[in-house]
Structures are given as C-alpha cells and as structure tokens.
Amino acid sequence: MLKIIDHGRIREIRLDRPPANAINDKLADSLGVALAEAGETADAVVISGKSGMFSAGLDVPELIRLDHDQFSIYWGKFLGMLETIARMPVPTAFALTGHAPAGGIVMAIFGDYRIMPRGKFKTGLNEVQVGLVAPPEAHQALIRLIGAHAAERILVAGEMMDSQRALEIGLVDELADDPEAVISRAIEWCDQHLRLPRPSMLQTRSMTRAGLHRIFDESSEADIEQFVDMWFQESTQNTLKALVEKLTGKK
C-alpha cells in the first residue's frame, strides 16, 4: 500500500496501491499510521504517488459495497487521516505526481505545499458531479487556501481542471516539468525549510496553520453522519453505480 523512502532527514511516503492509488479502508489506515510515525521520526515529509497518477480519490467500487455502518466507520477513518495531515508537526509537501481528483486533492489541501506536473494532468473537487457535497472540513480548508469566492466557483461546478489552472487559482503552489521532477522538487522544498532556524520555523508554521487545527476541533459526529446519509441517498447511489459501471467497462 505504501513505500517508505528516506532522503536523509526527509521521509517520502509513496502511495502504492495499483492501479490508481484509490483510497480504501486499508490505505486510509496505513497512511494515517505512516504519517503519525513520520511526524515523530522525520524532520519533513513528502507524500507522493506513481508517475502519472497521484490518487484517483475514494475507492468508489469498493466503498459502494459497504452498508451504512461500515461506510460510517470508513468515513471516520478518512477524516481522521485528513486530521493527521492537518496536525503534522513537521513540514509536509504533496508531490502530486499526476492526476489528483476528488479525495486526492482533498488530502493535499491539508498539507503545507503542493506541486503538480505540467501538461494534461487533472485535479479538482468534483464531488457535485457524482451527487455528493464536499465535506465541511474540505470546504473550510479550501477557503483557507484559495479564498471563499474561488472555492464557491469550483465546488458548485465540481470543476476538474488542468495543473496550469490549479496553479493560477492557488490550488497548487508550483508546477514541475514531469512527475519525477515533482518528487525531487518537493524534497528540495522540504530541504529549504530545514535549513531555516528550526525552532522559529516550526513555531511560525504552527501559528499560521492554527486555522486548520480549528477545523477539526470544531467538527462533530453530526458532520460524519450528514455525509454518510448523503452517500446513501438514492440519487447519489444511482450516480455512483453508473460511475462504477463506467470504470468497470474501461477495465
């Protein structure tokens, strides 16, 4: 599910769940554990994926088979993993090594820095297109990142965009020439921060990321149940099942 690669003081956690690094129960668990450990044993973290595909987001074909209680447990774990990212005690860069739709970019907006490759690669919070609403945690983090008006525009439309537009609106911070260069540049970004006076860098980082922490301080079980209930609405299920049939047909 994951490959752990240490670059000196910088730990790379590479998603490795073929074919598309879709996030199921086990990957959410594994990534949360790996991040917590890295926060204690590394000085900075890079989260990467395979060349051409960072993560396709939630593993809809697997998740759609879960019943209400099972999916509720899964969603709590997914949000817990996002909270771990938000509360990482060390700089955390996302090397978005290709396509990063939906849950793929949702993970990244809780990190410190996001890099994508130039070209055809797509990202965006396209929940509306499959009958869902972005969870409140993602909505608030997106507003923090790109501003309320831009967040409204892309969320309501469920817009998918190329990496150049993502850069222009601030959804990603930087573009690299190709997927491999994304990883090396993310490592360089971490290294630049590790050259700064560490106590002041970490204290300033903690201060400026306090808003991300508050998102989870103020979240509730009701937020989880609201998303779960929406997942099981008939219209949403029909749209998700059509998506699964399309994905299966492609295979």
Sequence and secondary structure as in RCSB ss.txt:
>XXXX:A:sequence
MLKIIDHGRIREIRLDRPPANAINDKLADSLGVALAEAGETADAVVISGKSGMFSAGLDVPELIRLDHDQFSIYW
GKFLGMLETIARMPVPTAFALTGHAPAGGIVMAIFGDYRIMPRGKFKTGLNEVQVGLVAPPEAHQALIRLIGAHA
AERILVAGEMMDSQRALEIGLVDELADDPEAVISRAIEWCDQHLRLPRPSMLQTRSMTRAGLHRIFDESSEADIE
QFVDMWFQESTQNTLKALVEKLTGKK
>XXXX:A:secstr
 EEEEEETTEEEEEE  TTT  B HHHHHHHHHHHHHHHHH SEEEEE BTEES   B HHHHTTS HHHHHHHH
HHHHHHHHHHHT SS EEEE  EEEETHHHHHHTTSSEEEEESSS EEE  GGGGT    HHHHHHHHHHH HHH
HHHHHHHT  EEHHHHHHHTSSSEEESSHHHHHHHHHHHHHHHHTS HHHHHHHHHHHTHHHHHHHHS  HHHHH
HHHHHHTSHHHHHHHHHHHHHHHHH 
